[in-house]
Amino acid sequence: DPSGLMPLDSILQAAGHGQFDINQSDRWELDPSSAYWIRIRIRGEEPDPQEVLLIPNMDHTLWDQVILYQRDKYGIWLSDTTGQSVDPSNKPLNDWRDFFPLTISPQTDESLFIQLKGFQHTKQPSSICVSFVPESYLSGFTANSQRNLFIFLGIVISQFVFFLLLFFATKEQVYLPYLVYIGGIILF
């Protein structure tokens, strides 16, 4: 979509008439001012609904806007938006990456559309991929982040206690700025 303004209805019409082109080339040039559409076909082959995260990415490129279009249970097209230009409070998930929570219903065959607008990258991207990961992916990532935060805080608090003990043992005023600085790190 060179204009970046094509509505979903036009895309649906093009998809219905076989006007989507499959990229057969290993090399392609992207224009940051254009919008790019991806059609994904999902088949629910599991007996139970699957809660997954849809991750569209392209060589770690940061997109200004990533819009996911999917049908609700009544067949109405709904959209979710994420990306670098979207306020974090308006994203489907509060994360810097472009994630969409998605439920894959059992024994279904449906299409999703993703619109990608405005990329920020220092070199030309070479591929677009869409990943589906279990929802526990985020909780594992969050657990790792919390573990790292607690390790950091443990190191900083131990430094604070060390300088506090030195201050009481020697009564030297030189340790007070260290205590104030480390205390500030702990509080903020």
Legacy VTK file of the C-alpha trace (Angstrom):
# vtk DataFile Version 3.0
C-alpha trace
ASCII
DATASET POLYDATA
POINTS 188 float
0.000 0.000 0.000
2.199 2.907 -1.224
-0.208 5.558 0.123
-0.453 3.975 3.581
-4.153 4.882 3.580
-5.825 1.785 2.111
-8.724 0.661 4.365
-9.336 -2.923 5.423
-12.344 -3.205 3.074
-10.086 -2.696 0.054
-7.659 -5.301 1.372
-10.495 -7.782 1.942
-11.718 -7.209 -1.605
-8.210 -7.742 -3.002
-7.772 -10.902 -0.906
-11.120 -12.243 -2.125
-10.116 -11.775 -5.752
-6.642 -13.296 -5.416
-4.874 -9.963 -5.804
-2.351 -10.579 -3.037
1.091 -11.239 -4.453
3.306 -13.837 -2.836
6.843 -12.562 -2.512
9.121 -15.035 -4.307
12.233 -12.879 -4.139
15.105 -13.111 -1.679
15.701 -9.354 -1.966
13.169 -6.593 -1.651
13.195 -2.948 -0.818
10.804 -1.439 1.685
9.677 2.157 1.703
9.194 3.604 5.218
6.358 5.814 3.952
4.337 2.831 2.655
2.126 0.472 4.626
2.552 -3.286 4.319
-0.203 -5.845 4.751
0.219 -9.451 5.859
-2.548 -12.021 5.620
-2.245 -14.924 8.035
-4.367 -18.034 7.879
-4.842 -19.811 11.199
-6.147 -23.327 11.641
-7.192 -24.385 15.123
-6.201 -28.042 15.199
-6.137 -28.502 18.974
-9.270 -29.787 20.764
-9.218 -26.864 23.235
-8.883 -23.113 22.628
-5.262 -21.927 22.686
-4.222 -18.643 24.273
-1.164 -17.417 22.383
0.747 -14.237 21.687
1.063 -13.120 18.086
4.416 -11.432 17.445
4.937 -9.827 14.036
8.557 -8.814 13.667
11.058 -8.058 10.982
14.743 -8.312 11.826
14.170 -6.449 15.109
12.711 -3.502 13.235
10.701 -1.036 15.289
7.373 -0.223 13.623
5.536 3.037 14.249
2.213 1.218 14.022
1.265 -2.446 13.903
-2.471 -3.032 13.495
-4.032 -6.482 13.841
-7.464 -7.055 12.278
-9.416 -10.105 13.428
-13.056 -11.166 13.459
-15.031 -11.451 16.665
-17.511 -14.278 17.261
-20.169 -12.337 15.300
-17.968 -11.909 12.221
-17.289 -8.189 12.787
-13.722 -7.027 12.086
-12.010 -5.603 15.179
-8.593 -3.989 15.370
-5.837 -3.699 17.972
-2.927 -1.305 17.551
0.571 -1.359 18.949
3.920 0.070 17.858
6.454 2.728 18.774
4.127 5.689 18.164
1.336 4.208 20.299
0.980 5.241 23.945
1.801 2.183 26.134
-1.504 2.519 27.989
-3.341 2.021 24.658
-1.429 -1.123 23.626
-3.018 -4.586 23.937
-0.145 -5.563 26.256
2.032 -3.153 28.198
5.290 -4.170 26.570
7.780 -2.399 24.288
7.541 -5.246 21.781
4.638 -5.628 19.349
2.566 -8.386 20.994
-1.084 -9.267 20.480
-2.961 -11.711 22.714
-4.912 -14.122 20.548
-7.277 -17.012 21.154
-7.219 -19.752 18.539
-10.559 -21.541 18.624
-10.633 -25.311 18.119
-11.437 -26.668 14.678
-11.451 -23.251 12.972
-9.946 -21.856 9.829
-9.730 -18.062 9.839
-7.708 -15.233 8.366
-6.076 -12.334 10.176
-4.634 -9.215 8.633
-1.696 -7.229 9.950
-0.886 -3.744 8.728
2.666 -2.480 9.293
3.369 1.250 9.023
6.590 3.234 9.270
9.675 1.284 10.271
12.773 2.518 12.070
15.893 0.598 11.199
19.437 1.455 10.253
19.630 -1.129 7.468
17.129 -2.634 5.073
15.206 -5.513 6.709
15.512 -8.886 5.015
12.528 -10.852 6.305
9.147 -10.626 7.977
8.080 -13.393 10.306
5.096 -13.960 12.554
5.544 -16.042 15.683
2.991 -17.626 17.959
4.174 -18.221 21.514
2.278 -19.430 24.579
1.019 -16.736 26.960
3.437 -18.069 29.575
6.214 -16.556 27.407
5.529 -13.155 28.930
5.340 -14.454 32.484
8.725 -16.156 31.993
10.155 -12.921 30.625
8.635 -10.985 33.539
10.013 -13.500 36.040
13.515 -13.115 34.557
13.225 -9.325 34.714
12.097 -9.451 38.347
14.903 -11.848 39.236
17.446 -9.488 37.681
15.919 -6.523 39.533
16.167 -8.353 42.866
19.791 -9.286 42.193
20.578 -5.651 41.419
18.763 -4.409 44.518
20.537 -7.023 46.637
23.935 -5.777 45.457
23.025 -2.122 46.011
21.530 -2.759 49.471
24.640 -4.724 50.493
26.779 -1.731 49.417
24.545 0.562 51.486
24.917 -1.662 54.569
28.695 -1.877 54.018
29.110 1.919 53.864
26.748 2.350 56.834
28.886 -0.024 58.916
32.060 1.802 57.820
30.502 5.136 58.777
29.546 3.916 62.276
32.872 2.127 62.801
35.151 4.997 61.703
32.894 8.066 62.211
34.356 9.441 58.965
32.098 11.984 57.199
33.438 10.899 53.796
31.032 7.909 53.751
27.880 10.071 54.027
27.759 11.078 50.324
28.069 7.393 49.357
25.195 6.513 51.693
22.993 9.288 50.287
23.807 8.323 46.687
23.191 4.600 47.191
20.051 5.349 49.240
18.771 7.413 46.298
19.387 4.525 43.905
17.461 2.177 46.197
14.502 4.556 46.532
14.212 5.428 42.851
LINES 1 189
188 0 1 2 3 4 5 6 7 8 9 10 11 12 13 14 15 16 17 18 19 20 21 22 23 24 25 26 27 28 29 30 31 32 33 34 35 36 37 38 39 40 41 42 43 44 45 46 47 48 49 50 51 52 53 54 55 56 57 58 59 60 61 62 63 64 65 66 67 68 69 70 71 72 73 74 75 76 77 78 79 80 81 82 83 84 85 86 87 88 89 90 91 92 93 94 95 96 97 98 99 100 101 102 103 104 105 106 107 108 109 110 111 112 113 114 115 116 117 118 119 120 121 122 123 124 125 126 127 128 129 130 131 132 133 134 135 136 137 138 139 140 141 142 143 144 145 146 147 148 149 150 151 152 153 154 155 156 157 158 159 160 161 162 163 164 165 166 167 168 169 170 171 172 173 174 175 176 177 178 179 180 181 182 183 184 185 186 187
